[in-house]
């Protein structure tokens, strides 16, 4: 059985609905407050991320060529991600059994961490020992001899990284392989780092290569690169304007010096012949019109410059809308 509301109950429901709408509107006018997470401080912005991405995509291409030629095999390195992490978060993301090395950043005295997956390291070592570089299970640690062989590859990576960071005049040098306990003390656990992840691809092999760079170095690199690229963009814009102006200065235009709106009866034209002279009802002293691309721009008088005809400019002609030459029409 349906309940029938009386008028008082209906009025009460309407008042409640109106009051709730006003409360919701008042709540929507209030500023939205979010808790600040200290771990989000120093995150890479969109423009900075673009700069970092372009820079290290070039590093990945150079590394592809360098290691491909060194290993004499198809080798490709691709940038996967660039983000700010604490050093603790970086260590938590890498496999427990891996190759981890420290790279010294001279002259700052700071260190960066370089990590290579063992499923990539073992095939590289096999190639350098004369094998085919086939995939193998990464279930054991590297031996001392295998570490020494892989050190040469790490030095190539450091060299290419130094080339990518040449704006800071940093030398990136391989220092030593890190044991798990030593890796914990390379940087402070909560120190901000720029974490770069690359995917390494070889025949039948796919693995990861990661870098952790102190934020002090990455921030200095961002400032330096951003300033240089802004200067290059401004300089390129200036060069473009100069080149455009130079090309415009070399563009030819039709220029004509003559008297406009002269009228002659047809009877005079019928009797014209070679050597004939026709007169105009206009004084010789009146200036002529200098037309540029069929538009009158100056009042001028005929002149001579050496053996060439010339025009001596007297005044600029004011452009008017009723002038047919200004609207693309032909002078009559």
C-alpha positions as a Python dict, from the first residue, in 0.01 Angstrom:
ca = {
    (1, 'X'): (0, 0, 0),
    (2, 'X'): (146, 337, -106),
    (3, 'X'): (182, 612, 155),
    (4, 'X'): (9, 941, 72),
    (5, 'X'): (195, 1253, 195),
    (6, 'X'): (9, 1555, 322),
    (7, 'X'): (105, 1912, 235),
    (8, 'X'): (314, 1969, 549),
    (9, 'X'): (526, 1659, 481),
    (10, 'X'): (577, 1766, 120),
    (11, 'X'): (685, 2117, 229),
    (12, 'X'): (930, 1967, 481),
    (13, 'X'): (1088, 1747, 214),
    (14, 'X'): (1126, 2045, -24),
    (15, 'X'): (1291, 2256, 249),
    (16, 'X'): (1531, 1971, 329),
    (17, 'X'): (1623, 1926, -36),
    (18, 'X'): (1687, 2298, -79),
    (19, 'X'): (1897, 2312, 234),
    (20, 'X'): (2104, 2013, 122),
    (21, 'X'): (2169, 2173, -218),
    (22, 'X'): (2289, 2493, -51),
    (23, 'X'): (2519, 2295, 174),
    (24, 'X'): (2664, 2108, -123),
    (25, 'X'): (2715, 2436, -311),
    (26, 'X'): (2888, 2589, -11),
    (27, 'X'): (3110, 2283, 22),
    (28, 'X'): (3205, 2302, -347),
    (29, 'X'): (3315, 2665, -302),
    (30, 'X'): (3564, 2565, -35),
    (31, 'X'): (3928, 2520, -153),
    (32, 'X'): (4035, 2159, -205),
    (33, 'X'): (4309, 2064, 43),
    (34, 'X'): (4539, 1767, -9),
    (35, 'X'): (4795, 1624, 228),
    (36, 'X'): (5148, 1700, 108),
    (37, 'X'): (5365, 1395, 57),
    (38, 'X'): (5729, 1483, 116),
    (39, 'X'): (5830, 1199, -117),
    (40, 'X'): (5675, 1391, -408),
    (41, 'X'): (5914, 1682, -365),
    (42, 'X'): (6156, 1725, -651),
    (43, 'X'): (5954, 1522, -901),
    (44, 'X'): (6045, 1580, -1263),
    (45, 'X'): (5810, 1820, -1441),
    (46, 'X'): (5678, 1770, -1792),
    (47, 'X'): (5930, 2001, -1960),
    (48, 'X'): (6218, 1862, -1754),
    (49, 'X'): (6111, 1507, -1838),
    (50, 'X'): (6116, 1593, -2207),
    (51, 'X'): (6468, 1732, -2172),
    (52, 'X'): (6589, 1425, -1980),
    (53, 'X'): (6422, 1192, -2230),
    (54, 'X'): (6578, 1357, -2536),
    (55, 'X'): (6922, 1361, -2375),
    (56, 'X'): (6923, 995, -2272),
    (57, 'X'): (6756, 871, -2588),
    (58, 'X'): (7067, 1005, -2762),
    (59, 'X'): (7279, 823, -2501),
    (60, 'X'): (7090, 499, -2575),
    (61, 'X'): (7153, 539, -2949),
    (62, 'X'): (7525, 598, -2896),
    (63, 'X'): (7543, 300, -2661),
    (64, 'X'): (7369, 87, -2924),
    (65, 'X'): (7636, 169, -3181),
    (66, 'X'): (7931, 142, -2940),
    (67, 'X'): (7842, -191, -2777),
    (68, 'X'): (7710, -334, -3103),
    (69, 'X'): (8049, -270, -3265),
    (70, 'X'): (8238, -395, -2958),
    (71, 'X'): (8038, -718, -2929),
    (72, 'X'): (7998, -762, -3307),
    (73, 'X'): (7635, -854, -3266),
    (74, 'X'): (7297, -687, -3305),
    (75, 'X'): (7260, -483, -2987),
    (76, 'X'): (6998, -223, -2898),
    (77, 'X'): (6944, -6, -2590),
    (78, 'X'): (6615, 182, -2546),
    (79, 'X'): (6517, 431, -2277),
    (80, 'X'): (6214, 300, -2088),
    (81, 'X'): (6165, 549, -1804),
    (82, 'X'): (6319, 845, -1623),
    (83, 'X'): (6197, 936, -1275),
    (84, 'X'): (6308, 1067, -938),
    (85, 'X'): (6337, 797, -672),
    (86, 'X'): (6509, 766, -340),
    (87, 'X'): (6816, 544, -348),
    (88, 'X'): (6627, 295, -128),
    (89, 'X'): (6345, 274, -387),
    (90, 'X'): (6602, 223, -664),
    (91, 'X'): (6761, -72, -480),
    (92, 'X'): (6420, -225, -411),
    (93, 'X'): (6341, -233, -785),
    (94, 'X'): (6651, -421, -900),
    (95, 'X'): (6683, -802, -879),
    (96, 'X'): (6850, -954, -575),
    (97, 'X'): (7107, -1133, -792),
    (98, 'X'): (7246, -883, -1037),
    (99, 'X'): (7555, -694, -1149),
    (100, 'X'): (7584, -363, -966),
    (101, 'X'): (7878, -122, -1003),
    (102, 'X'): (7974, 226, -883),
    (103, 'X'): (8070, 500, -1129),
    (104, 'X'): (8272, 798, -1006),
    (105, 'X'): (8157, 1141, -1126),
    (106, 'X'): (8465, 1361, -1137),
    (107, 'X'): (8531, 1632, -1027),
    (108, 'X'): (8219, 1633, -804),
    (109, 'X'): (8337, 1338, -595),
    (110, 'X'): (7988, 1183, -615),
    (111, 'X'): (7902, 833, -729),
    (112, 'X'): (7633, 687, -952),
    (113, 'X'): (7507, 329, -947),
    (114, 'X'): (7495, 112, -1261),
    (115, 'X'): (7296, -213, -1270),
    (116, 'X'): (7288, -478, -1544),
    (117, 'X'): (7058, -782, -1538),
    (118, 'X'): (7252, -1110, -1527),
    (119, 'X'): (7038, -1249, -1812),
    (120, 'X'): (7208, -979, -2022),
    (121, 'X'): (7550, -1000, -1854),
    (122, 'X'): (7603, -1375, -1909),
    (123, 'X'): (7540, -1368, -2288),
    (124, 'X'): (7772, -1065, -2321),
    (125, 'X'): (8046, -1252, -2134),
    (126, 'X'): (7988, -1558, -2353),
    (127, 'X'): (8027, -1344, -2666),
    (128, 'X'): (8352, -1191, -2541),
    (129, 'X'): (8486, -1542, -2469),
    (130, 'X'): (8414, -1649, -2826),
    (131, 'X'): (8073, -1808, -2771),
    (132, 'X'): (7743, -1742, -2945),
    (133, 'X'): (7594, -1534, -2666),
    (134, 'X'): (7301, -1762, -2602),
    (135, 'X'): (7057, -1710, -2319),
    (136, 'X'): (7123, -1891, -1993),
    (137, 'X'): (6959, -1906, -1652),
    (138, 'X'): (7081, -1631, -1418),
    (139, 'X'): (7079, -1850, -1108),
    (140, 'X'): (7435, -1793, -987),
    (141, 'X'): (7670, -1507, -907),
    (142, 'X'): (7944, -1390, -1142),
    (143, 'X'): (8289, -1534, -1095),
    (144, 'X'): (8591, -1309, -1049),
    (145, 'X'): (8705, -1366, -1408),
    (146, 'X'): (8354, -1293, -1542),
    (147, 'X'): (8349, -969, -1342),
    (148, 'X'): (8677, -858, -1500),
    (149, 'X'): (8542, -935, -1848),
    (150, 'X'): (8223, -738, -1780),
    (151, 'X'): (8423, -443, -1645),
    (152, 'X'): (8526, -356, -2003),
    (153, 'X'): (8159, -325, -2103),
    (154, 'X'): (8088, -111, -1797),
    (155, 'X'): (8370, 126, -1898),
    (156, 'X'): (8212, 171, -2242),
    (157, 'X'): (7878, 256, -2077),
    (158, 'X'): (8050, 510, -1852),
    (159, 'X'): (8229, 665, -2148),
    (160, 'X'): (7908, 712, -2345),
    (161, 'X'): (7737, 853, -2036),
    (162, 'X'): (8017, 1110, -2004),
    (163, 'X'): (7964, 1206, -2369),
    (164, 'X'): (7591, 1258, -2304),
    (165, 'X'): (7671, 1476, -2000),
    (166, 'X'): (7947, 1678, -2164),
    (167, 'X'): (7754, 1999, -2088),
    (168, 'X'): (7864, 1959, -1725),
    (169, 'X'): (8224, 1865, -1816),
    (170, 'X'): (8186, 1553, -1599),
    (171, 'X'): (8410, 1251, -1631),
    (172, 'X'): (8225, 927, -1565),
    (173, 'X'): (8469, 654, -1466),
    (174, 'X'): (8405, 295, -1368),
    (175, 'X'): (8514, 243, -1008),
    (176, 'X'): (8432, -112, -889),
    (177, 'X'): (8169, -379, -876),
    (178, 'X'): (7954, -353, -564),
    (179, 'X'): (7861, -639, -339),
    (180, 'X'): (7503, -628, -199),
    (181, 'X'): (7625, -496, 136),
    (182, 'X'): (7845, -232, -26),
    (183, 'X'): (7564, -109, -249),
    (184, 'X'): (7361, -7, 57),
    (185, 'X'): (7629, 246, 155),
    (186, 'X'): (7699, 400, -186),
    (187, 'X'): (7441, 673, -115),
    (188, 'X'): (7212, 765, 171),
    (189, 'X'): (6890, 556, 160),
    (190, 'X'): (6665, 864, 137),
    (191, 'X'): (6883, 1057, -107),
    (192, 'X'): (6698, 1167, -418),
    (193, 'X'): (6828, 1012, -739),
    (194, 'X'): (6745, 1031, -1106),
    (195, 'X'): (6658, 673, -1197),
    (196, 'X'): (6704, 582, -1565),
    (197, 'X'): (6580, 245, -1692),
    (198, 'X'): (6685, 103, -2029),
    (199, 'X'): (6580, -211, -2211),
    (200, 'X'): (6867, -404, -2368),
    (201, 'X'): (6791, -628, -2666),
    (202, 'X'): (7022, -887, -2825),
    (203, 'X'): (6946, -1194, -3039),
    (204, 'X'): (6705, -1401, -2825),
    (205, 'X'): (6797, -1185, -2523),
    (206, 'X'): (6599, -912, -2351),
    (207, 'X'): (6692, -755, -2018),
    (208, 'X'): (6737, -437, -1821),
    (209, 'X'): (7006, -179, -1752),
    (210, 'X'): (6951, 87, -1485),
    (211, 'X'): (7130, 396, -1358),
    (212, 'X'): (7087, 590, -1035),
    (213, 'X'): (7236, 940, -1050),
    (214, 'X'): (7247, 1176, -747),
    (215, 'X'): (6985, 1449, -772),
    (216, 'X'): (7255, 1717, -730),
    (217, 'X'): (7407, 1608, -1060),
    (218, 'X'): (7077, 1558, -1245),
    (219, 'X'): (6944, 1901, -1135),
    (220, 'X'): (7265, 2073, -1246),
    (221, 'X'): (7242, 1888, -1576),
    (222, 'X'): (6881, 1995, -1625),
    (223, 'X'): (6962, 2361, -1557),
    (224, 'X'): (7261, 2355, -1791),
    (225, 'X'): (7084, 2176, -2076),
    (226, 'X'): (6767, 2387, -2044),
    (227, 'X'): (6971, 2710, -2054),
    (228, 'X'): (7170, 2594, -2356),
    (229, 'X'): (6864, 2478, -2546),
    (230, 'X'): (6684, 2808, -2474),
    (231, 'X'): (6986, 2997, -2605),
    (232, 'X'): (6996, 2776, -2913),
    (233, 'X'): (6626, 2830, -2980),
    (234, 'X'): (6663, 3208, -2946),
    (235, 'X'): (6972, 3207, -3165),
    (236, 'X'): (6805, 2984, -3421),
    (237, 'X'): (6507, 3219, -3434),
    (238, 'X'): (6741, 3515, -3490),
    (239, 'X'): (6932, 3330, -3761),
    (240, 'X'): (6605, 3240, -3929),
    (241, 'X'): (6496, 3604, -3939),
    (242, 'X'): (6831, 3708, -4085),
    (243, 'X'): (6817, 3437, -4351),
    (244, 'X'): (6459, 3527, -4438),
    (245, 'X'): (6548, 3896, -4469),
    (246, 'X'): (6849, 3816, -4686),
    (247, 'X'): (6634, 3609, -4917),
    (248, 'X'): (6372, 3882, -4935),
    (249, 'X'): (6641, 4136, -5022),
    (250, 'X'): (6743, 3917, -5316),
    (251, 'X'): (6386, 3884, -5448),
    (252, 'X'): (6327, 4080, -5775),
    (253, 'X'): (6026, 4312, -5811),
    (254, 'X'): (5894, 4489, -6118),
    (255, 'X'): (5961, 4861, -6091),
    (256, 'X'): (5824, 5111, -6343),
    (257, 'X'): (5859, 5489, -6370),
    (258, 'X'): (5590, 5660, -6572),
    (259, 'X'): (5306, 5908, -6586),
    (260, 'X'): (4966, 5778, -6496),
    (261, 'X'): (4617, 5873, -6621),
    (262, 'X'): (4730, 6036, -6946),
    (263, 'X'): (4459, 6065, -7214),
    (264, 'X'): (4512, 6101, -7590),
    (265, 'X'): (4242, 6122, -7859),
    (266, 'X'): (4219, 5828, -8096),
    (267, 'X'): (4265, 6065, -8389),
    (268, 'X'): (4624, 6129, -8276),
    (269, 'X'): (4697, 5760, -8241),
    (270, 'X'): (4581, 5680, -8596),
    (271, 'X'): (4843, 5904, -8748),
    (272, 'X'): (5137, 5773, -8544),
    (273, 'X'): (5440, 5624, -8716),
    (274, 'X'): (5810, 5562, -8658),
    (275, 'X'): (5982, 5887, -8558),
    (276, 'X'): (5655, 6058, -8471),
    (277, 'X'): (5607, 6259, -8156),
    (278, 'X'): (5285, 6273, -7956),
    (279, 'X'): (5225, 6540, -7696),
    (280, 'X'): (5049, 6510, -7362),
    (281, 'X'): (4858, 6772, -7170),
    (282, 'X'): (5097, 6756, -6874),
    (283, 'X'): (5394, 6980, -6787),
    (284, 'X'): (5743, 6827, -6812),
    (285, 'X'): (5820, 6951, -6461),
    (286, 'X'): (5547, 6735, -6300),
    (287, 'X'): (5692, 6427, -6119),
    (288, 'X'): (5616, 6077, -6243),
    (289, 'X'): (5489, 5776, -6051),
    (290, 'X'): (5722, 5499, -5935),
    (291, 'X'): (5529, 5173, -5943),
    (292, 'X'): (5652, 4868, -5748),
    (293, 'X'): (5470, 4549, -5847),
    (294, 'X'): (5204, 4770, -6014),
    (295, 'X'): (5148, 4966, -5692),
    (296, 'X'): (5237, 5336, -5676),
    (297, 'X'): (5479, 5391, -5388),
    (298, 'X'): (5675, 5711, -5467),
    (299, 'X'): (5666, 6031, -5669),
    (300, 'X'): (5990, 6052, -5865),
    (301, 'X'): (6159, 6219, -6161),
    (302, 'X'): (6371, 6053, -6431),
    (303, 'X'): (6746, 6052, -6370),
    (304, 'X'): (7062, 5882, -6490),
    (305, 'X'): (7325, 5685, -6303),
    (306, 'X'): (7622, 5634, -6528),
    (307, 'X'): (7499, 5459, -6838),
    (308, 'X'): (7182, 5332, -6669),
    (309, 'X'): (6839, 5484, -6627),
    (310, 'X'): (6736, 5577, -6275),
    (311, 'X'): (6468, 5753, -6075),
    (312, 'X'): (6514, 6022, -5815),
    (313, 'X'): (6262, 5972, -5535),
    (314, 'X'): (6079, 6283, -5414),
    (315, 'X'): (5812, 6166, -5170),
    (316, 'X'): (5623, 5856, -5066),
    (317, 'X'): (5270, 5823, -5199),
    (318, 'X'): (4997, 5775, -4939),
    (319, 'X'): (4809, 5450, -4998),
    (320, 'X'): (4437, 5495, -5060),
    (321, 'X'): (4165, 5240, -5101),
    (322, 'X'): (4024, 5410, -5412),
    (323, 'X'): (4357, 5366, -5594),
    (324, 'X'): (4309, 5066, -5829),
    (325, 'X'): (4678, 4983, -5814),
    (326, 'X'): (4658, 4934, -5436),
    (327, 'X'): (4377, 4681, -5473),
    (328, 'X'): (4553, 4472, -5731),
    (329, 'X'): (4392, 4646, -6030),
    (330, 'X'): (4567, 4773, -6341),
    (331, 'X'): (4630, 5146, -6381),
    (332, 'X'): (4411, 5294, -6650),
}
